[in-house]
Amino acid sequence: NAGVMQNPRHLVRRRGQEARLRCSPMKGHSHVYWYRQLPEEGLKFMVYLQKENIIDESGMPKERFSAEFPKEGPSILRIQQVVRGDSAAYFCASSPSRSTGNTIYFGEGSWLTVV
Amino acid sequence: EDKVVQSPLSLVVHEGDTVTLNCSYEVTNFRSLLWYKQEKKAPTFLFMLTSSGIEKKSGRLSSILDKKELFSILNITATQTGDSAVYLCAVANTDKLIFGTGTRLQVFP
């Protein structure tokens, strides 16, 4: 049973380009969370999705960021027109139900560097 | 606004020392408090606490929650260099985990 799979693990983008980060939840998990970790900081909640629905996007920047979790395929976090301040580690987590706690599992993260 | 505050921000100790990491919180719809260890990759789960006063132990690590005073502590006894990491405290409400900024622990031989 594979864990939460994120790719790419490392991504370098020039300012103004688009970044797409993918997350495949654990088998049987239909709830996905995205977190961002800036250097030397804790994890900041971005968005919580279920299949085809955004449940809570209170942590998403209002512009340039979007997320989806289609019926088929991985969840995708999309960052348009990246800027240097977007450089961070982006962690995806999944759980089998809405209840959080020790049923939430993290992926290894995607490190975005904007040059 | 929900918040989780950890202290100290960083800690430098020698092997064998005992450390106490603190976590205080103000979160609506509290469900549980969790501790994670992070070493340059994904956080790894340590403990989940839901009830006050019940200590959770795993080897040299232990943790306890006080829901009245809204805080938790993580103790590490007889520290080893392998304990060097960032320790994250997170509070789960009905929808998500809210993380503190972490305590960076460095253990020197």
Chai-1 contact restraints between the chains, C-beta under 6 A:
chainA,res_idxA,chainB,res_idxB,connection_type,confidence,min_distance_angstrom,max_distance_angstrom,comment,restraint_id
A,E41,B,T101,contact,1.0,0.0,6.0,A-B,restraint_1
A,G42,B,F99,contact,1.0,0.0,6.0,A-B,restraint_2
A,G42,B,G100,contact,1.0,0.0,6.0,A-B,restraint_3
A,G42,B,T101,contact,1.0,0.0,6.0,A-B,restraint_4
A,G42,B,G102,contact,1.0,0.0,6.0,A-B,restraint_5
A,L43,B,F99,contact,1.0,0.0,6.0,A-B,restraint_6
A,F45,B,K96,contact,1.0,0.0,6.0,A-B,restraint_7
A,Y48,B,D95,contact,1.0,0.0,6.0,A-B,restraint_8
A,Y48,B,K96,contact,1.0,0.0,6.0,A-B,restraint_9
A,D56,B,D95,contact,1.0,0.0,6.0,A-B,restraint_10
A,T100,B,A92,contact,1.0,0.0,6.0,A-B,restraint_11
A,T100,B,L97,contact,1.0,0.0,6.0,A-B,restraint_12
A,G101,B,S32,contact,1.0,0.0,6.0,A-B,restraint_13
A,G101,B,M48,contact,1.0,0.0,6.0,A-B,restraint_14
A,G101,B,A92,contact,1.0,0.0,6.0,A-B,restraint_15
A,N102,B,M48,contact,1.0,0.0,6.0,A-B,restraint_16
A,F106,B,A42,contact,1.0,0.0,6.0,A-B,restraint_17
A,F106,B,P43,contact,1.0,0.0,6.0,A-B,restraint_18
A,E108,B,K41,contact,1.0,0.0,6.0,A-B,restraint_19
A,E108,B,A42,contact,1.0,0.0,6.0,A-B,restraint_20
A,G109,B,A42,contact,1.0,0.0,6.0,A-B,restraint_21
